[in-house]
Structures are given as C-alpha cells and as structure tokens.
Amino acid sequence: MKTFCIQTLFAFLKTIILLKTLKKSYFIILIRYNRCTNILWLKSFLKGVLYGTR
C-alpha cells in the first residue's frame, strides 16, 4: 500500500511539473507574439492571484 501511494504521488508531481513547463512555454509564446495584450493579461492574472490568496 505504501509503495502504491508513493508511486501515485510521484506520477502526480510529474504531471504538475509537465503542466508548469507547458504553461511557461505558452507564456513565452504570448510574450513574443503580442506584448500589449500579454501585459494586460499578466496584470489581470496577478490581480487574480493576489485576491485568490487572501
């Protein structure tokens, strides 16, 4: 049972890391192609994060 839990957790972590790298690359693409809209998006995203953590 213990090994199963560890394996599941490891798979979950791998998925999170993959998602993070995908988001990063998508973010870089956004920055490269349209800076103005990206800045506006970033501002709203940061606002959402700040209000979400409160």
Backbone torsions as a table, in degrees:
resi	resn	phi	psi	omega
1	MET	NA	-42.5	-178.1
2	LYS	-62.1	-44.7	-179.6
3	THR	-63.9	-36.7	178.5
4	PHE	-61.8	-43.3	179.1
5	CYS	-61.7	-44.8	-179.5
6	ILE	-63.7	-43.9	179.2
7	GLN	-62.4	-42.3	179.3
8	THR	-63.7	-44.3	179.3
9	LEU	-61.6	-42.6	179.8
10	PHE	-63.3	-43.1	178.5
11	ALA	-63.6	-40.2	179.1
12	PHE	-62.8	-44.4	178.7
13	LEU	-63.3	-41.6	177.7
14	LYS	-58.6	-44.3	-179.9
15	THR	-62.7	-43.4	179.1
16	ILE	-60.9	-45.3	180.0
17	ILE	-61.8	-43.3	178.2
18	LEU	-61.1	-44.7	179.5
19	LEU	-62.7	-40.8	179.5
20	LYS	-63.0	-43.7	179.9
21	THR	-67.0	-36.5	177.4
22	LEU	-64.1	-44.2	178.6
23	LYS	-61.9	-41.2	179.4
24	LYS	-60.7	-48.1	-179.1
25	SER	-64.4	-39.5	178.5
26	TYR	-63.4	-40.9	178.7
27	PHE	-62.5	-43.3	178.7
28	ILE	-63.0	-42.1	177.9
29	ILE	-61.0	-44.6	178.6
30	LEU	-59.4	-44.2	-179.6
31	ILE	-63.3	-42.2	-177.6
32	ARG	-67.2	-41.1	-171.9
33	TYR	-89.5	-36.6	178.5
34	ASN	-143.6	97.8	-174.0
35	ARG	-72.5	-41.1	-177.1
36	CYS	-62.2	-51.5	-179.7
37	THR	-66.0	-33.1	-179.8
38	ASN	-66.5	-38.9	178.6
39	ILE	-63.8	-43.2	177.8
40	LEU	-62.8	-41.5	179.7
41	TRP	-65.1	-41.8	-179.8
42	LEU	-62.3	-42.4	178.5
43	LYS	-60.6	-47.7	-179.5
44	SER	-66.6	-35.5	178.9
45	PHE	-65.2	-46.0	179.3
46	LEU	-63.8	-39.5	176.3
47	LYS	-60.6	-44.2	179.0
48	GLY	-61.6	-40.9	179.5
49	VAL	-66.3	-45.1	-179.1
50	LEU	-63.7	-42.7	179.1
51	TYR	-73.5	-29.0	-179.7
52	GLY	-70.7	-32.5	-177.3
53	THR	-81.6	-17.5	-178.1
54	ARG	-71.0	NA	NA
